[in-house]
């Protein structure tokens, strides 16, 4: 199901004008050109740092003439090779500013966007390059490939012009190609939804009440459905408001007629709205709160992005909409427009209260520009809009809030203002993520996290427990889900590369976010979330614990363990120096002073925490336990290495891990997640081999250290001097698969990035 192109301000970023120098001496021009030529020679020799210096020297001499466009383009290419994509983006923008008619400059901007995973931005720039140089095979090839990634088709309009039509189901845009039967069968959310539709047909709409009566909870199925029902409910709220505002003429006409009968009485109006939509039309504040809070229940593949599949579009009475045919006629872009409209309504309410000079989040300003681009002739140009300023830092907006509190109380509008800055930034960040602009999405998600942290520090909301007065945005349970979203976006943008240190998209950032999630969980308070009289009260409480505590902990600890495992294997194979481990741990504070745990002990700790936190029937339960068992064996019997105490691991510990791994394998919901791929994996095999080898020993037997040794080009499993297996060539397969599942739904988007990275970007690590 295709949808119209949703334009973004980030897709065609503003070009900052450069003052063109009136004249330069011939000598200066010659010097600049000579530096550029020397930079080209260094680039050809793969000496990126030397090339960078020459290009910078050239630009210092000639920063803005038409001739400088080539230098800016070459500088952008060099910065890409050095994995400095943000700086490369700036250089590419300078290139097209210096010479807007040079097609290769726009192509270069497209390449940089592609490396940043901003596929919609790449589409815009590749299209511009092709328009300026029709028939150029390199430009057309790049555009064609990117169109395929985004599921773009070209259609002729009534005036003969060609328009690109985007699908919201492309792998670069959402969870993957939902029109691909083989792929849809592997999506647990879709499988859960099919089961849910059958259950509500058999047992009525009180799904969770019926589930509670079984006494079996929490399960992965219940958790996934909870997330999907939150998502659909809150999407429905946004769509209802859009319909009620008259975006669809037929709906507007019907409502006008009914409102005439109802008059201005609010009770009568509510009856009209309920009659039309199944519920009253929500306020912008309610949309913002509910839409973003639904993210808490939508981690990973538990979120369904739109209704692309036939199973979603048929018999879907869960979203109470006035006319299903109208929605089908509008297509899936209605989902995106509903989010934009909700953001627009929120911004307009804030402007009426705080004026056009209010200091707001850069994301809200960008959302306003995106609304302007997409609403076209429906843009209400006579309304006052806030001053467009994307430079406000989180601290700037917090200081503005402090100033305004002198005249506007929390209950009189400041609570909504703070909530809108935080949740509005998150909502627009998610919007960008869904439309393929992961790089910009991270910027706004990070801004939101820093803002609410700074505001909490100033207003001491968490310390005082003043949620009722100052808003639920400060609640730890909300912030955990948002931080998980930011972490997922980071992982999606990093893809298969592995950098440690200050480089763009390094693993340091991901581990820091994972550690922040673990720390946030300590402050979760789930008391009084639901009234005790609710028949499903106990079930809801358990699912809240899963959503706000268990799943975030499993995700964060699992990501840390899998990332550290990948680094450990790179060290084992000699791909990176051993000092990289210490550098990473020190940069993120992964180990404290006096922590004497080995690499295997630290990895084992995080695998165990992830395994204990996850649901018994989850996707990754067995792989987490097998990975823990394998790492536990590699620790050995030395003091300070055991996970949790100084005693050495025993055979009884190993047998307990095997029991838990096999129980997780048996409990796995194969209807949602498919067969367990850990059967026969290296970690499972090694753990079972050791248990079998010492089968005649009792539980108190202290385990010797298991080793993986390279022998004659093969990897052997050795324990206590005895070779248990002569050739284990896939020792990193399980960890790699688990890392891939962390980034579930993005693999299709990443699979065709290797050639772009290899030709234009930094070399792949690991």
N, C-alpha and C positions, 0 to 999 in steps of 0.2 A: 504494500500500500504506500504509494508515493505521497509526499507532502510538498507544499510549496517551500521555496528557499526561505529560511528564516535568516535574515541579514543580521549581522552583529557589528557593533562598533569595533570589536577586536579583530574582525576579519579584514578590515581595511583601515588599519590603525592610522591615526592622524599623523601627517607628515609635518614635522616642524620645519618651517622655512629657514633657509640659510641665506644670509646676506651675501650676494655675489660681489666679489671684489671688482671694482671698476676696471683696473688694469694691473697687469703684472709684467715685470721686465722679462725680456727674452731669456736672460740668464737664469731667472728663477724658474721659468717654465721648463727650461732644459734640465735644471737640477732635479726638479720634481719628477720629470719623465725618466731621468737616469736612475733615480731611487726606485721607481716603479719597476723598471726593467730588471734591476738587481734583485728586487723582491720576487719577481717572476722566476728568476734563475734559482733562487733559494727554495721557492715553492716546488719547482720541478725536481729539486734534489731532496724533497721531503724534509727540509730543514725549516720547520714551521716557525720557530722562534726568530730565526734570522730573517725570514720573510716578513714576519710581523714588524720587526724593527724598521726594515726598509720602507714598508708601506706607510708606517706612521711618520717617518721622515718625509716622505713624499706629500702626505696630507698636510703636514705642518707647513710645507712650502706652498701648497695649492689646495686649500680645503674646500673650495666651492665652485670652481669653474666646471664647464661641461667636461673638460678633459679629466677632472678628478673622479668622474663617475666610475671609470674603470678601476681606479685605485681603491675606491670605497668597496666596489664589488669584490676585488681581490682580497681586501682586508677582511671582508665578511667570510669569504671562503677559508681564509687562514684561521680565523677565530673558530670556525666550525671544526676544523681539524684539531684544534686545541680544546674542544669541548666547551667553548665559551659562547653558547648559543644566544644568550641574552644580548651580549655585546655585538655578536654577529648581526642580530636583528636591527640594532641601532645603526650599524654600518650600512646594512642593505637599504634602510630607509634614507640615509644620507645619499646613497647612490642614486636612487630614483628622484630625489629632490634636485640633485645636481643636473641630471639629464632625464626628465620624465619621458622622453621619446625613445630612449634606448631600451629595446626589448629585453636584452639580457639582464639588465638591472632588475626588472620585474621578475624575471625567471629566478634570479639569485634570491630575491625576497621569498619567492615560493619555496625554494629549496630549504631556506632557513626555517620557514614556517613548518615545513614537513618534518624537519629534524626536531622541532619543538613539539611535534604531534598536534600542531594547530592546522588540521587538514582543511578546514573551511577557509582559513587565511591563505593556505597554499593554493586552493582553488581560485580564489580571487586574483592572486598575483600571476599564476600560470595563464589564466584567461587573458589578463592584460598583455602578457608577453606574446601570446598567440595573435591577439588583435593587432599588435604593433608589427609583428613579423609573421604574417600568415605563410604557411608552408615550411617553416623552420622545423625540421623533424625532431630535434631535441626538445623544443618547447612543447610541441604537440604530443610527443610521447609522455612527457611528464604530466600534462593535463589529462590525457586519456587514462593513465594509470591512477591518478588521484580521483578522477570521476568514478572509476570502478570501485575504489575504496569507499567512497561516500554514497554509492548507489545513485549517482546523478544521471538523469536522462535529459536530453535536449528536446524541447517541444516548440513547435511553431505557434505563435499567437495569431489572433485574428488580423492584426496589422502586418503580418508577414515576418515580424521580428522573431528571433529565437530566444527562448527563455530556458534556463536550467531549472529542472525540478528535482528536489532532493527527497530521499527517503529517510525517515527517522529511524530506520532499522539497520543502517549500515554498520559494519564492525567498528568503524572509527567514530560512530555516533552514540551507540548505546550498548546493549548486551550482545549484539551480534545479529546476523541475518536471520530474523525470525521467519522468513519465508522459505528457509532451507529446512526441509523435513528432517534430514539427518541431524542437523544442529539442534532443532527445537526439541527433539526427543531426549537430548542430554541436559536440557535446562530444568533444574529441579523445581524452580518456581512455576513453570508451565505444567509440569507433572502434578504438582500440588494443587494447582488451580483446577485441573481436570477432576481430580479426586474430590475437591471441595464442591464443585458444581454437582457432582453426583450425590454427595452427602447432604447438601441442602435440598436436593430434590427428594431424597428419601426421608430426611428428618426435619424439614422445615428450616426457617431462617435462624433459629436459635442455635447456631452451630456450636458456640463456645459453651452454652449451657448444657448441650447434649454431651460435649466432650468432657465437661467437668463431672458429669454423672458417672462416666466410666471409671473415674478414679485413676486413670492412667495419664499422667502428665508430669513434667513437660516433655513433649516430643518435638522432633525436627519439623514434622508436618504441621503441628499446631503453631510453632514459631514462625514458619514461612507464611502460613495463612494469616497470622496476626499482622505481619508486616505488609502483606498484600492488601488486606482489608483497610489498614490505615492509609496506605498509599492511594487506593482507589477512592476511599471516602474523601480524602483531602483534595485529590484531583477533581472529584465531582463538585466539591465546594467552589473551586476555581472556575470550573466550567459553568456551573449554575449562575455565578455572578456575571460571567461574560454573556451568557444568554439573556439574563435579566436586564443588562445594560443596553440591549437592543442591537448587538452585533449581527444577529440573525433577524432580518426584517419580519419574517413570519411570526417569530416569537414576540417581537416588539409589538406587533399589531394586536396579538392575542392578549398580551398583558395590559395594553392600554385600555382595551375594552373591559377587561375584568376589573381593573383599578377604578374605572368610572363607576362601576356598580358598588365597589367596596368603599369608595370615598377615601378620606384621609385617615380613617380610624386604623390604628396600628394593629389591633387585634384582627380586624377584617382583612387587612393587607397580608398579615401572616397566613391567614386561611387561604388567600388567593395564591400566595407563593407556594404553600404546601400542596395545594391542589395541582399547581403546574409542575413543580419540581420534586415533590415528595418531601420537602423540608423548606424552612424559610431561607431566603437569600442571605448568606453570611456577610458580615462586615469585613472590610479589608484586614482589620486586625486579626479577626478569627482565621482568615485564610492564611495569613503570614504565620501565626502561631502553629496551626494544625499542619500546614504543608511542611514546614521545616521540622517540627517535632516527629513527623512520620519517618524522617530519616533514621531516627533512633531504632526503628523496627525494620530497617531496610539495608542491613549490612550485606555487602557482597552480592551474591546472585539471588538474594531473597527479594529483590525489587523487580517489578515488571514495568518496563519503560514504555507505556502506551499500549494500545491494543492492536498489534500488528497481525496476530495470528487469527485464523478463522475461529479457533476455540474461544478466543477472547471476545470476538465481535458478535458471536451468536449466543443467544440465550443469556445475555449478560444483563440481568435485571438488577444487579447489585448497585449500579450507579443510577440513581433516579433522575433521568433526563426527560424533558418534555416530549421530544420527538426523536426517536432513534434514527430515523431516516435522514433527518437534518444533520446529525452528527456524522453519519456515514458519508453524506454528500460533501461535508467540509473536509473530511480526511483527518489524518493524524496531526496535521499542523495545528488543529484546534487545541491540542494538548499544550503545545508551545505557546500559542497565542494566549491561552488562559493564564499561564504563568506570568507572561509579560504584562497582561492586563491587571493581574493582581498586584504586581510590583508598581505599575503606573498609578493605580488607585491609592496605594499606600503613600507614594511620594506626593500625590496631590493633597491628601489629607494632612500630611506633615507640613506642606507648604502653606496651606491655609492657616495652620496654627502657629508656625514658627517663621513664616515669611520666606522670601526668595533668597535671602542672604544666610540662611541656616547652613551650618557646616555639617555636611552629610558624608556618608561613606562614598568612596570612589565607585564602588559597585553600583550604588543606586543611581549615580550620575550616568554611568555607562548603560545601565538598564533603561534609563530615560531616553538616551540617544538611540538605543536599539528599538524601543517602542516607536520613536519618531520615524525610523527607517521602515518599520514594518506596518505601521498603521496608515501610512500614505495619506490619502485624502480625508481619512477619518481623524487625522491628528487635530485635536482641538487647539488651534493656534492662538485663539483669543484668551486662553487661560494662562495665568501666571505660572511659570515653571521656575524651579530653583536655579540659581547661577551655576553654570557648568564649571565645576572645579574638581579635577580628579587628583589633586595633590594633597588632599587632607590625610594626614596620618592618623592612626588610632588615638594617639595622644592628643592631637588637635581636636578631635571630636569629643574626647573625654573632657578636655578643658572647656569646650563650648557647653557641654552638659552642666558642668559645675557653675558656669556663669548663668545659664538660663534657669537653674534651680532657685535662683534668688527671686525670680518672678513667676515661675511655673512649677507647681508641685509635682511629685511623682504621680499622684492620683489624677492630676488635672492634665496630663499629657506627656510628662517626661518619661514615664514608664513605657509608653507606646513608642516614643522617639528612640529610646535606647534599644528596645526590642527590634525596631525596624532597621536600625543600623547593623545589628548583629545578624538577625535572621534574614533580612533583606539581602545582605551580602552573601550569605550562605545560599539563599534561593537562587540568586543570579549566578553564583559560582556553579551550582548544580545544573542550571540551565545551560551554561557554557560547556559543562562536561558532557551533557547529553547531546549537544550539537557539535562535539568534536574538538572544542578549544580547551584542551586539558591544561595547557600552560597558563593561560589567563585565569582559568578556574582556580588553580592553585593560588594565584596571587590574591584573589578575593577571599578564598577560604582562610588563608593565612592572616589576612587583614582582620577578618572577623574574630579569629581566635585571639589575636593580640589585643583587639579592642575590648572584648569581654573580660580578658584577664586584667587589663589596665583599669577598666571600670570597676571590677570587683575589688581591686586593690585600693582604689580611691574611696569607694562607697562602702567597703567592708560588708558586702551583702552576705557572703558565705559565713563570715564570722558572726554576724548578728542574726542570721537566719531570716532576713527581711525579704523573703521571696514575695510574700503577699503584696507588700508595698512597692517593691522595686522590680518585680517581674520574673517570670519563669526562665527568661534567657540565661539567668545566672545559675540555674540549677545544674549541678554536675551531671545529672542523667542526660540532659540535653547536650551539654558540651562534649560528652564522650562520643555520642553518635556523630557529631560534626567533625571531631578530630579524626575519627575513623574514616570519614569521607575524604578528608584532606590526605590522610595516609594512603588511601586507595588511589587517589589521583596521582600522588608522588610515584607510587609503584607502577602505575600505568604509563607515566611519562618516562620513567627510567627504562622500562622495557627489559631487555636482556643484558644491558651493559652493567658493569660492576666497577664503580669508582669509590675510592675512599679518600676523604680529605675535603678540600674547599671547592671542588669542582661542581658544576651544575648537575643537579639530580644525583648526588652522591648517596650512598647507602647510609651515611651518617645522619642525614635528615630523616630518613625513614625510621631508623632505630630510635632517634630522639623523640619522634612523635609516638612511637610504640611505648616508650618508657613513660611519656606523659600520660598516655591512656591508662597504663598500669597505676600510675600515681593518682589519677582522677578517680578511678574506681574505688579507692580507699575512702573517698568522701561521699559516696552515693547513699542517699537516704530514701528508701522506698516506702516509708510508712505513710499511711493514709492516701495511697494512690487511688484506691477504689473502696466504696462503701462495703462494709462487712455484710450487708443484707443482700448483695448481689449473689445470685446462685453460682456464678462462675468466679467468685471472689478469689478463692484459693488458686484456681488455674491462672487467673490474671496476674496474681502476685508472683507465681512461679515464672510466668512468661516475662514479666518485667525484670525479674532477677536474671533471666537468660539474656534479655536484650541489653540491659544496662551494666551487667557485671560479668556473667559467664562468657558470652560470646565475645565481648571486647577483650577480655583477658585471654581467651583462647586465640583470638586473632593476633593480638599484640605479642604474646609470648611465642606463638607459632612463627610469626614473621621474624622475630629476633633469632630464634633457634635455626630456622631454615637459612637465613642470611649468613649467620655465623658458620653454619655447616658448609655453605658454598665457599666462604672465604677459607675455611680450614682445608677444604679439598683443593683450592687453588694453590695454597701453600704446599700441600702434600705433593702436588704434581709439578712444583717449581715454577708456577706461572707468576706468582708474586712473592716478594721477600717476606721472611717470617716477621720482620719488624712491623709489617702492615697491621697485624693483629693488635699489637700494643698501641699503635697509632690510633686505630679505630676505637678501642676500648677507652683510651684516655680522652679522646675528643668528645665522646658522648657520655662519659662518666658511667660506663657499664660496670666497672668494678671499683670498689672503694679502697681506701688505704688498708694495707694489711691483708687484702683478699689474695689468698694463695691458690685459688682454684686454677686448675689447668684448663686448656681450651675445651677439652672433652667434658670436664665437669661443668663448665659454664653453659655449654650447649645442652647437656643433659638436663640441667636445672630448668631451662626454658621449655624444653620439650615436655618435661613432666608437668609443669604448670599449665601448659596448653592442653595436654591430655586430660588433666583433672578438671579443667574448667569447661571443656566442651560437652555437648550432650552425648549420652550413651549411643544413640543411633545416628550420629552425625556423619557427614561426608568423610572427615579426616580422623575419626577416633582411632582406628586401627593403625594408620600410618604414624600417628603421633606416639602411640605406645611402642611400636616396633622401633622407631627412631630413638626413643628414650632408652630402650633396652640395649640397642647397639652401642650408643654413646656411653652408657653406664659400664658396659664391658671394657671399653677402651680406657676407662679411668684407672683401673688397677686398684691395688690394695694400699697405696700410700696414704698417709695421714693428710687431712685438709682437702682431700679430693672428693670425698663422698658428698652427695647432694643433700645438704641439710644438717649433717653432723660429721664428726671426725672419724666415725667407725667405717671400716671397709665394707664394701658390698659383699653380700653372701649369696649362695646359690638359692636360698629361700627368697631373697629379693628378686632375683632373676625369674624364678618360677611364678612369683606374683605378677610381674610385668607381663609375662606370657599369658597368664590367665586373663588379665585385663585386655590385652590385645585381641585375644581370641573371642572374648565376650563382646568387644566392640565390633569385631568382624561379623559376629552372629547377629548382633542387634542392628546393624546398619540397615537403614531404610532403602533397600535396593530399588523400590518403586520410584523414589525421588532421585537417588544418586547413581543408580546403575550398579554393576558388579564392582566388588572391591579389587582395585588394581594392585594392592600390596601383597597379594598372595604370590609367594615365590620371589619377593623382592630381596635385595641384598641384606637390608637390615633385618627382615624377618628370618631369612635363611641363617645369617650369622648368629642371631640370638638362639634359634632352635638348635643349631649345630653345637653350640657350647653347652646348652642344657642337656643335650643327648650325650655329649662326650663325658659329662660328669654325673650321669644319671644314677650311678651307684653311691654317690655322696649324699650326706644328709643336708638339711637346710642351713645348718650353721657353717658349712664349708665356705671359706673365704675365696672369692674369685680372683684368679690371677689376671693379668692384663691381656686383653685381646689386641692383636696388632694386624694392621694391613701392611704387607711388605711387597715391594716391587721386585720380582724375580724373573729375569729373562723376558722382559717386556710384558709380563703378566702380573696381576695383583693376587696375592695369596692371603688367606686368613690363617693366622698363626696364633696359638695360645700355649703358654708354658713350654715353648720350644717344639710343639707339635703342630704340623700343618694340617688344618682341618679341611681346607679347600685350596686347590692349587691355582684356580683361575676365577677370580671375581672381577670381571671387566666393567661391570655397570654399578660400581659402588655408590655413585652419586645420583642414580636414576630417581630414587624415591624422593630425595631432597629437591631435585630439580622439578619433579612433577608437583610436589607440594608448593614450591615457589610459583609455578605456573598457575596452580589453582588459586593462589592468593590474588592473582591478577585475572581471575576468571572473566571471560567475556571480552578481554582485550587481546587475546592471542591472535585472533584473525586480523586485527588491526596492526599487530606487530609483525606478522609473518612475512609481509612484503616490505619491511623496512630495512632488511639486511643490505640490499644493494645500495640504498640511499645512504646508509651509515658508512658503508665501506668506501663509496666513491667520494662523498662530500663531508662526512662527519668524522668524529674521533674514532680511532680504531676500537673495536669491541674488546672489552676486558673479560677474560675467562670464557 
